[in-house]
């Protein structure tokens, strides 16, 4: 949807679409370009959604997302340590999913007490923790999605 670059037009639109709500509008203008951010309206929508659904589902999803990012960071650190010590693995070989067999192979590189082994062991332990946490959160989210209070929202998200 496009709205003319006018604060008044935007203000009228917001009052029409969200009657009785206060909102803060930030307008960024330069020749040929106008962008608006409507912060409070989005927060109110999220608050309404959380109060309808219970905020725990949102927290589970956010927590899972955060752990996936941490897992990715950990994988990148492992690749970096391997590269630093002269072990080069092509991205095609490992793709995005690291199998249990691949992680076992990484563990087999940690047979001695060298700096590489200690650092690699630490990162692999961290990676396994994130994998377990993500798995547990995914199971919890799936179980929650089967509850009647969430079925409507799950259907909307998956269609």
VENMO-V452274 format. One record per residue. N is the residue number from 1. PHI is phi in degrees with one decimal (999 if undefined). D_FIRST is the distance of its C-alpha to the first C-alpha in Angstrom with 2 decimals. Layout:
N|PHI|D_FIRST + N|PHI|D_FIRST
//
This chain:
1|999|0.00 + 2|-119.7|3.77 + 3|-121.2|6.73 + 4|-54.8|10.18 + 5|-73.3|12.43 + 6|-136.1|14.46 + 7|-63.1|15.75 + 8|-65.0|16.67 + 9|-62.4|13.35 + 10|-63.4|11.91 + 11|-61.3|15.18 + 12|-62.1|15.04 + 13|-61.3|11.66 + 14|-64.2|13.23 + 15|-66.7|16.48 + 16|-70.5|15.12 + 17|-78.4|13.37 + 18|-128.5|16.23 + 19|-64.4|19.27 + 20|77.2|22.41 + 21|-105.1|21.05 + 22|-93.4|21.69 + 23|-146.0|19.26 + 24|-106.7|19.63 + 25|-117.7|17.05 + 26|-113.3|17.84 + 27|-114.8|16.48 + 28|-115.5|17.47 + 29|-123.5|17.79 + 30|-151.3|19.59 + 31|-53.0|19.87 + 32|81.8|16.84 + 33|-147.9|14.86 + 34|-144.1|13.41 + 35|-132.5|12.52 + 36|-129.6|12.65 + 37|-121.6|14.24 + 38|-118.0|14.71 + 39|-74.2|17.88 + 40|-69.1|19.53 + 41|-62.1|16.80 + 42|-64.3|16.71 + 43|-62.1|20.51 + 44|-65.7|20.86 + 45|-61.2|18.90 + 46|-62.1|21.22 + 47|-63.6|24.17 + 48|-62.9|23.52 + 49|-60.5|23.18 + 50|-65.5|26.36 + 51|-72.6|28.25 + 52|-74.1|27.51 + 53|-97.1|28.36 + 54|83.4|30.78 + 55|-69.0|29.89 + 56|-66.5|32.36 + 57|-65.2|30.16 + 58|-63.5|27.60 + 59|-65.5|30.59 + 60|-63.3|32.00 + 61|-65.0|28.89 + 62|-63.9|28.59 + 63|-63.5|32.31 + 64|-62.4|32.22 + 65|-58.6|29.46 + 66|-61.1|31.58 + 67|-69.5|34.67 + 68|-63.8|33.10 + 69|-63.4|32.30 + 70|-65.5|35.89 + 71|-63.6|37.26 + 72|-61.2|35.50 + 73|-60.9|36.93 + 74|-63.9|40.33 + 75|-61.3|40.24 + 76|-64.4|39.50 + 77|-66.0|42.42 + 78|-62.5|44.69 + 79|-58.8|43.82 + 80|-64.2|44.51 + 81|-63.4|47.87 + 82|-60.7|48.84 + 83|-62.4|48.03 + 84|-60.7|49.95 + 85|-94.7|53.00 + 86|83.5|52.82 + 87|-107.3|51.33 + 88|-104.8|48.49 + 89|-116.1|46.33 + 90|-76.0|43.89 + 91|-64.1|40.34 + 92|-66.1|40.80 + 93|-68.3|43.69 + 94|-102.5|41.90 + 95|50.1|38.27 + 96|-101.2|36.07 + 97|-99.5|38.33 + 98|-97.0|41.70 + 99|-72.3|44.19 + 100|-62.1|47.07 + 101|-62.9|49.42 + 102|-65.5|47.68 + 103|-66.3|47.86 + 104|-62.4|51.53 + 105|-61.6|52.14 + 106|-60.8|50.66 + 107|-62.5|53.01 + 108|-66.6|55.91 + 109|-76.5|55.37 + 110|-103.3|56.26 + 111|-85.8|59.97 + 112|-111.6|61.49 + 113|-107.5|61.15 + 114|-73.4|59.73 + 115|-57.0|56.83 + 116|-60.2|54.61 + 117|-63.5|55.58 + 118|-64.0|55.07 + 119|-62.9|51.61 + 120|-65.2|50.61 + 121|-59.3|52.02 + 122|-60.7|50.06 + 123|-67.0|46.75 + 124|-66.9|47.49 + 125|-61.0|48.31 + 126|-63.3|45.04 + 127|-60.2|43.16 + 128|-63.9|44.97 + 129|-61.7|44.07 + 130|-64.5|40.34 + 131|-59.6|40.62 + 132|-64.9|42.44 + 133|-62.4|40.03 + 134|-62.3|36.97 + 135|-61.8|38.90 + 136|-63.2|39.79 + 137|-65.3|36.27 + 138|-62.0|34.93 + 139|-62.3|37.67 + 140|-64.8|36.83 + 141|-64.8|33.12 + 142|-62.0|34.15 + 143|-63.4|36.69 + 144|-66.0|34.25 + 145|-67.4|31.71 + 146|-86.4|34.44 + 147|-71.4|34.89 + 148|-55.8|33.71 + 149|-64.4|31.58 + 150|-108.0|29.38 + 151|-55.3|29.45 + 152|-59.8|26.32 + 153|-71.1|24.29 + 154|-64.6|25.99 + 155|-61.9|25.20 + 156|-63.2|21.46 + 157|-74.0|21.64 + 158|-101.1|23.82 + 159|-104.9|22.18
//
